[in-house]
Amino acid sequence: MFSNLEAEMLKKQVTRQELADSLDITYQTFNNKITGKTSFKLEEMLLIKKILKSKSSLDTLFKVKEIKK
């Protein structure tokens, strides 16, 4: 769902588990957030941006990819 975030994670070689651990949440909770089942908190988004050392804005990094029906 967050294709820009996933691309940044891949580029920086950071796994979902590593981010979940850094956010002090379970892998399943992180997975629910990255797949759009639940929402990221602003504090989580800021920490992820910092961990990834991303130069992208939060708007870009957490842009939701629209699902075509």
Secondary structure, 3 states (H helix, E strand, C coil): CCHHHHHHHHHHCCCHHHHHHHHCCCHHHHHHHHCCCCCCCHHHHHHHHHHHCCCCCHHHHCCCCCCCC
